[in-house]
């Protein structure tokens, strides 16, 4: 029974996020490995005055087009370039010997289609205190950690 519950939870999580890739866990690693070397924070290494590590840089008007057009992958130069067969236009350039997989390209497409949400790196996100669960038997509680443990044990009964 537990295995079935786990499978259902995992499948539900997958389906929930299937069309909306998480920036920090799915999109940022692709961009960091393949794009940031030339289109990242290092101003001296930056090519085409394009910065993909920040939403403002990725979505700014580049003279009639945008690298990333939130909600419009077919209008996004990023997608046009990563899907190109033209050796002069394809990104990442062949000389870098980097190649995006079909899955990586699809993650980027879905991310742009879902609005191209940028998130701060987890290290810069202020932690939020979780809601402490209520417990029926307060005599067993010495601190808030006990409340979390007892609530979880109650779920697994």
N, C-alpha and C positions, 0 to 999 in steps of 0.2 A: 504494500500500500504506500509506503514512504517513497519507493522508487517511482511509482506512478505520479505522486504529488510533485516530486522533484522534476520529472519530465514535463509535466504540465506547466510548472512555474518557469522552467527554462524556455520552453516553446513560446509561452506567453510573452516573456521578456524579449525573445528574438523577434516575434511578430510585431510587438509594440515599437521596437527600434529599427525594424527592417528597412523602412523608408525614411528614417531620420537618423543617420549615423551620428554618433557622439564625436564632437570635435576633438576633445582631448585624447580619447582612447583609440579612435579610428582615423580621423582626418589629419590631425597634427603630425602623427608619426610618418604618414605618407609624404606630406609636404616637407617635413624636416629632413627626411632621408633623400628626397629627390629634388627639392626646389629651393630650400632656404640657403644653400651654398651660394647661389647667384641672386636670389630674390628674397633675402632675409635681412636681419638687422645690421650686418656689416656693410656700412656705406661704401667702403673702398672696394669691396667685392661685388657690390650690387650691379646687376645688368639691367638695361632698359628702364632705369629709374623705377623699377617695379618691386614692391615689397609685399610679399604674400603672408608674412607672419603677423600682420595686423589687418583688421577689417578695413580700416580707412584706406590703406595702401592698395589692398586687393580690389576694392569696389569703387575706387575713384575713377573719374572720367579720364581716359587716356587719349582723348582726341576723337571721340565718336564711338568708342568701344570701352569695355571694362574687362579686366582679367577675370573678375568674378561678378556676374550679374545675378544677385540673389533671386531665386525662384525661376531663373531662366538659363538652364544649362546650355541650351543650343545657341544662346547669345553670348556666352562666356568664352572669352579668348582662351582661358585655361583649358576648357574642354575641347575647343577647336584644335589647340596645339597638341594636347596629349593624344587625340584621336587621329591626327594628321598622318598621312603616308609620305608627305613631302619632307625629305631629309633636311631641307633648309628651315622648315617651320616646326617640325616635331619637337616636343618637349617631354622629358629632358633630352638635350641634344645628344646625338649618337657618340660624340667624342667623350662624353662623361661615362659611357658604358653603363648607364643606369636605364632600367626599363621598368615601366609600370605594368603590373599584371592586369588581366581583365577584371579581376575582383577589385583591385585598387582603383581602377578607372571608374568602375560602377559605384564604389563608395563615394568618390568625388562627385560623380554625377548626381547621386541621391542627396548628398550634402547640399549641393548648389540648388537642386530642385526644392529642397525643404526650407530654403531661405538662407543658406550659408551662414549659419550661426557660429560666431567665434566665441570661445569661452576662455577666460583667463586660465593660465596654468594652475593646477590644483594647489600648488604651493602658495599661490597668492590669493586664494579664496578663503575668507574668514570662516572658520568652522562654526557650525550652528549646533547649539545644544539640542539634542533630541528630546521629544516629549517623554517624560518618565511615565511608564505604565502604572496604572492603579493595581493594587493587590488586595485581595479579600482578607488574607490573614496577615495583618500588620505585625503580629508578634514575631514573625520570622525575618523581619526586615531590620537591618542595622544601617544600611546606606542605600543609595540609589542603584548601585550595581546589583544588589540583591533583588531589587524590583525587576530589573531586566532579566536576570537569570530565572527568577520564579515565573515571570510571564512566559518566557520561552519554554520552560518545563511544562507549564500548564497547556501550552499549544501542542506539545508532543505527547500528551497523555492519551 
